[in-house]
Amino acid sequence: MGIIDEAVARGQNALSEYEAKKFLAEHKIPVTREELVVGEDEAVAAAEKLGFPVVLKANGPDIAHKTERNLVQVGLDGPEEVRKAYKAIVENLGSDPYDGVLVQEMIKGERELVVGLVRDPQFGPCVMFGLGGIFTEVLKDTSFRVAPIDKYDALQMMDEIKSKAILGPFRGKEAVDRDLLADILIAIGNIGMDYDAVREIDMNPVIIQGSDPVVVDSLIVLGNGTKE
């Protein structure tokens, strides 16, 4: 039984971030290196394995608005910082249930994109691409295609956003690997076609590190029914 079926069987309305990233990685979508831990010692060990600096996040299918609730700690540059961050996250969670704490490599990049999937009542699964990070909701600079999509569709979507210039050479950075980005968009469309239980995917931000897109955060919302 796969990640989606197991989550549906447990009655989850969404995957935890750890589950979501694991699912995406199974579909050849590049995600951050990360480990799920319980306890400060495990957090420090994972951070040392991944290499500093790291990010710590609360993990669980029902945890929303992590940043606003101080459930994300970034730029942790040593064991003591990791211990303090772990304690702060657990304290801020209070009585909320959670599935451990996520220790994640810190991706460095100035360009942030969003890739997603929505299910339109008329057209079915649709792939979304656009400017990510804090500007997603403000600027709404996005492009959509009905799934499934091919490489031609994916490349067209990249050229349709107003901010498409950031995909080229930018502030001394090399151009985005459009082929890899196209593969991600195609894969998301295929997931929408293959998994009826996946109602929505929100990968934001997808940070460009060097020329490569990497999914830093992901939300996968579930509904009824599944197929693999």
HELIX and SHEET records of a PDB file:
HELIX    1   1 ILE A    3  ALA A    9  1                                   7    
HELIX    2   2 GLU A   17  GLU A   26  1                                  10    
HELIX    3   3 GLU A   40  LEU A   50  1                                  11    
HELIX    4   4 PRO A   79  LEU A   93  1                                  15    
HELIX    5   5 GLY A  133  PHE A  135  5                                   3    
HELIX    6   6 THR A  136  LEU A  139  1                                   4    
HELIX    7   7 LYS A  151  GLU A  160  1                                  10    
HELIX    8   8 LYS A  164  LEU A  167  5                                   4    
HELIX    9   9 ARG A  178  ASP A  194  1                                  17    
SHEET    1   A 4 GLU A  34  VAL A  37  0                                        
SHEET    2   A 4 VAL A 101  GLU A 105 -1                                        
SHEET    3   A 4 VAL A  54  ALA A  58 -1                                        
SHEET    4   A 4 VAL A  72  LEU A  76 -1                                        
SHEET    1   B 5 THR A 142  VAL A 146  0                                        
SHEET    2   B 5 GLY A 124  LEU A 131 -1                                        
SHEET    3   B 5 ARG A 111  ASP A 120 -1                                        
SHEET    4   B 5 VAL A 198  GLN A 209 -1                                        
SHEET    5   B 5 ASP A 212  VAL A 215 -1                                        
SHEET    1   C 5 THR A 142  VAL A 146  0                                        
SHEET    2   C 5 GLY A 124  LEU A 131 -1                                        
SHEET    3   C 5 ARG A 111  ASP A 120 -1                                        
SHEET    4   C 5 VAL A 198  GLN A 209 -1                                        
SHEET    5   C 5 SER A 218  LEU A 222 -1                                        
END                                                                             
